[in-house]
Amino acid sequence: MKEADKQELMQQFRLSEHEWLDILLMPALRDRIQRLLLHLSRIAGGDGSVVAVQEDMADVCGACRESISRELAKMTREGLISTRRADSFRVGAKAYTLSSALLRAA
């Protein structure tokens, strides 16, 4: 990933270098996704609702979009998150609502 692309994602997700490294150093993809969603929830006001694009999430988590999609689908089936189409200017953006159990685990 180019440094300019990395800086753009860090700005978009309001991540510091340290926060990004914390996400990337998580051994399991699910943990990286959960950490990112919890971070996004905190910066959005902490109500558990976030809007994100899977391609961007994949870039931040160091994975491919397909892996992100599969893991989000598993988390949805397990009741950890719910998803819906987002009212957003970004193509492919979805709204994710984190369960209270996931928010408590933070």
N, C-alpha and C positions, 0 to 999 in steps of 0.2 A: 504494500500500500504506500502510495506517495505521501510524503510528509504533509503536503497541502490538503490532501483528502483526509488524513488523520486529524489535522487541526480543525477542519470543517466539521467532522463528526463530533469531536470533543466539544466544539462550540454548540452544535445542535443539541447534544444531549447534556450540555453543561457539566461535562466531566473534566476533572483535573487529570493530569498525567498519573498521579498516584491512584485515583479512583479507577482509571482505566486499567492500570496494572493489577489492581486488586481483583477486577473482574476476570482479566485474562489468566491470572494465576490460579483461579478456581479449577480443580481437576476435572469436574464433570460439567458438561454443557448445560445441564439443567440448573446447576448452581450458578453458572454465569448468567443465564437468562433470568433467573429469579433475582439475582443481585442487581442486574440492569433494570428490571421492572420495578423493584423496590426503590432504586435510586430515582427513576423517572416519576414514580408516585410521590416521593418526597418533594421533588422540585415543582411538581404540579399542584401541591397543596396537601398531599397526604391522604386524600380520600380514597385512594386505591384505583383511580381511573387514570389511564395513560393512553396516549395516541402514539403509534410508532409504525414504521415500515419494516417488514421482515428483512429486506436487503440491508438496511442500515443496522439493524440489530445483529445480523450475521457479521458485518464488518467489525462491530465493536466486540463481539464475543469470539471472534476468530474462528468462525464456522461458515459453512455454506448455507444459503437461504433454505434449501430443502431440509437440512438438519434442524434448523430453527423451526420450520413449519411443523415437522414431525413432533418435536418436543413440545411446542405450544399446543398441538392437538392432544397429546397425552395429558398435559396439564389441564386442559379443558375437560377431558373425559373424567379426570380425577377430581374435578370440582375446585381446583386451585385458582383458575382464572375463568372468566367468560369473555367472549369476543363478539364484536359487532362491527359493521362497517362504520368508519369514522366520517364525520362531516369535516373533511379536511381538504385543503388545496393539493395535498400530496397524493399522487396516484398510488394506489395500493395501501394506503394508510388504514390501519384498523385500530379500533378502540379496545383496550384490554382492561377489564376490571378484576382486580386482585381480590381473592377471598379474604375474609377476616382471619382465617387460619394462617394464610400466607403472610398477611400483614403483622400478625402477632409473632410469627417466627423471626421477624426482623430484629 
